[in-house]
């Protein structure tokens, strides 16, 4: 084996048990492509399936185990994050790798920002990047006036976390709005 090969870890969330199964096929394909490209460039891919990782805290130490064994070190870890539910739990493993000093592509904070639609809007508007007309509403009583402020129906309603269409609803009427709000428990 060539000692000059870069060991590139891939932290793969594509089949993680965080209700992300709708992403599994696309995520698995993307990971296979990444592995192939790493090999073609003459480097060594190391795949870490999140479902096989354990955060182990003991005494004053914390580490990540992979299938109950000490994790193999890699030169850099590429995070393939495809989770839309339980985001805080899912990103905690990214944060642990970061705390342990592992060089990461897609670190904890940028991943959290990208997963939070409201935070993304804040960052984009702060930097002068145009965003769709958006009103963030915390009380149902304010909904009707907020919808008028953005031009009326149809409207897009989004829950704060999610990706690839998860938690996004196109609503044509007040009736459909009330139905969705009831379904998501608001």
C-alpha positions as CSV (number, residue, x, y, z in Angstrom):
1,X,0.0,0.0,0.0
2,X,1.3,3.5,-0.9
3,X,1.9,5.5,2.3
4,X,1.3,8.8,0.4
5,X,-2.4,7.9,0.0
6,X,-4.7,10.3,1.8
7,X,-7.2,8.4,4.0
8,X,-10.5,10.1,3.3
9,X,-13.3,9.1,5.7
10,X,-17.0,9.4,4.7
11,X,-19.5,9.8,7.5
12,X,-22.6,8.3,5.8
13,X,-26.0,9.2,7.1
14,X,-27.9,7.8,4.1
15,X,-29.3,4.7,6.0
16,X,-29.3,6.2,9.5
17,X,-32.3,5.3,11.5
18,X,-33.5,8.9,11.9
19,X,-36.6,8.5,9.6
20,X,-34.4,9.4,6.6
21,X,-35.2,6.3,4.6
22,X,-36.6,8.3,1.7
23,X,-33.0,9.6,1.2
24,X,-31.4,6.1,1.3
25,X,-31.3,5.5,-2.5
26,X,-30.0,8.9,-3.5
27,X,-27.6,9.0,-0.5
28,X,-26.2,5.5,-1.1
29,X,-25.6,6.4,-4.8
30,X,-23.8,9.6,-3.9
31,X,-21.6,7.8,-1.4
32,X,-20.7,5.1,-3.9
33,X,-19.8,7.8,-6.4
34,X,-17.6,9.5,-3.8
35,X,-15.9,6.3,-2.9
36,X,-15.2,5.6,-6.6
37,X,-13.8,9.1,-7.2
38,X,-11.5,8.9,-4.1
39,X,-10.1,5.6,-5.4
40,X,-9.7,6.9,-8.9
41,X,-7.6,9.8,-7.4
42,X,-5.3,7.2,-5.8
43,X,-6.5,7.7,-2.2
44,X,-8.1,5.4,0.3
45,X,-11.8,5.8,1.3
46,X,-12.9,4.7,4.7
47,X,-16.7,4.4,5.1
48,X,-18.3,5.1,8.4
49,X,-22.0,4.4,8.5
50,X,-23.5,6.5,11.3
51,X,-25.7,3.7,12.4
52,X,-22.6,1.8,13.4
53,X,-21.0,4.7,15.3
54,X,-21.2,5.0,19.1
55,X,-20.2,8.0,21.1
56,X,-18.5,6.7,24.2
57,X,-18.1,8.9,27.2
58,X,-16.1,7.6,30.1
59,X,-14.4,9.4,33.0
60,X,-13.1,12.6,31.5
61,X,-12.8,11.2,28.0
62,X,-15.0,11.0,25.0
63,X,-14.4,9.1,21.8
64,X,-16.2,7.5,18.9
65,X,-16.3,3.8,18.4
66,X,-17.2,2.1,15.2
67,X,-18.9,-1.3,15.7
68,X,-17.6,-1.3,19.3
69,X,-14.0,-0.8,18.2
70,X,-11.8,2.3,18.3
71,X,-12.3,4.3,15.2
72,X,-9.6,4.2,12.5
73,X,-8.0,7.5,12.0
74,X,-8.3,9.3,8.7
75,X,-6.7,12.4,7.3
76,X,-10.1,14.1,6.6
77,X,-13.7,13.2,7.1
78,X,-16.4,14.1,4.6
79,X,-19.8,14.4,6.2
80,X,-22.7,13.2,3.9
81,X,-25.6,14.5,6.0
82,X,-29.1,13.5,4.7
83,X,-31.2,13.7,7.9
84,X,-34.4,15.8,8.1
85,X,-35.7,14.6,11.5
86,X,-33.9,14.5,14.9
87,X,-31.3,16.9,13.5
88,X,-29.9,17.8,16.9
89,X,-29.3,14.2,17.7
90,X,-27.8,13.4,14.3
91,X,-25.4,16.4,14.2
92,X,-24.1,15.5,17.7
93,X,-21.8,12.9,16.2
94,X,-20.4,15.5,13.7
95,X,-19.7,17.8,16.7
96,X,-18.0,14.9,18.5
97,X,-15.6,14.2,15.6
98,X,-14.9,18.0,15.5
99,X,-14.2,18.0,19.3
100,X,-11.8,15.1,18.9
101,X,-9.8,17.2,16.3
102,X,-10.8,15.3,13.2
103,X,-10.5,17.6,10.1
104,X,-14.1,17.7,8.7
105,X,-15.7,18.8,5.4
106,X,-19.1,19.9,6.5
107,X,-18.6,20.8,10.1
108,X,-21.2,21.0,12.9
109,X,-22.2,24.7,12.7
110,X,-22.5,25.0,8.9
111,X,-24.5,21.7,8.9
112,X,-26.9,23.1,11.5
113,X,-27.2,26.4,9.7
114,X,-28.0,24.6,6.4
115,X,-30.6,22.4,8.1
116,X,-32.4,25.3,9.7
117,X,-34.4,27.1,7.1
118,X,-34.9,30.2,9.3
119,X,-31.2,30.5,10.1
120,X,-30.4,30.1,6.4
121,X,-32.8,33.0,5.6
122,X,-31.1,35.1,8.3
123,X,-27.6,34.4,6.9
124,X,-28.6,35.0,3.3
125,X,-30.4,38.3,4.0
126,X,-27.6,39.5,6.2
127,X,-25.2,39.2,3.3
128,X,-27.6,40.9,0.8
129,X,-28.7,37.7,-1.0
130,X,-32.3,37.9,-2.1
131,X,-34.7,35.6,-0.4
132,X,-38.4,34.9,-1.1
133,X,-40.9,37.0,0.8
134,X,-41.2,35.2,4.1
135,X,-43.0,35.8,7.4
136,X,-42.1,33.7,10.4
137,X,-45.3,33.2,12.5
138,X,-45.4,31.8,16.1
139,X,-49.1,32.3,16.7
140,X,-52.0,31.0,14.7
141,X,-53.8,34.3,15.3
142,X,-51.2,36.2,13.2
143,X,-51.4,33.8,10.3
144,X,-54.1,35.5,8.2
145,X,-52.4,38.9,8.3
146,X,-49.1,37.4,7.5
147,X,-50.4,35.6,4.5
148,X,-51.9,38.9,3.3
149,X,-48.5,40.6,3.8
150,X,-46.8,38.2,1.4
151,X,-49.5,38.5,-1.3
152,X,-52.1,35.9,-0.3
153,X,-52.6,32.3,-1.4
154,X,-51.0,30.1,-2.7
155,X,-48.4,30.0,0.0
156,X,-45.5,27.8,1.0
157,X,-45.3,26.7,4.6
158,X,-42.1,25.2,6.0
159,X,-41.2,23.8,9.3
160,X,-37.8,25.1,10.5
161,X,-35.8,21.9,9.9
162,X,-35.7,19.6,6.9
163,X,-34.4,19.2,3.4
164,X,-35.3,17.7,0.1
165,X,-38.9,18.8,0.5
166,X,-39.5,17.3,3.9
167,X,-41.6,19.7,6.0
168,X,-42.6,21.9,3.0
169,X,-46.3,22.4,2.1
170,X,-47.8,24.3,-0.8
171,X,-51.2,25.6,0.3
172,X,-53.9,26.9,-2.0
173,X,-56.4,28.0,0.7
174,X,-57.0,28.8,4.4
175,X,-58.8,25.5,4.6
176,X,-55.7,23.6,3.4
177,X,-53.5,25.7,5.8
178,X,-55.7,24.7,8.8
179,X,-55.5,21.0,7.7
180,X,-51.7,21.1,7.5
181,X,-51.3,22.9,10.8
182,X,-53.6,20.3,12.5
183,X,-51.6,17.5,10.9
184,X,-48.2,18.8,12.1
185,X,-49.6,19.4,15.6
186,X,-49.6,23.2,15.7
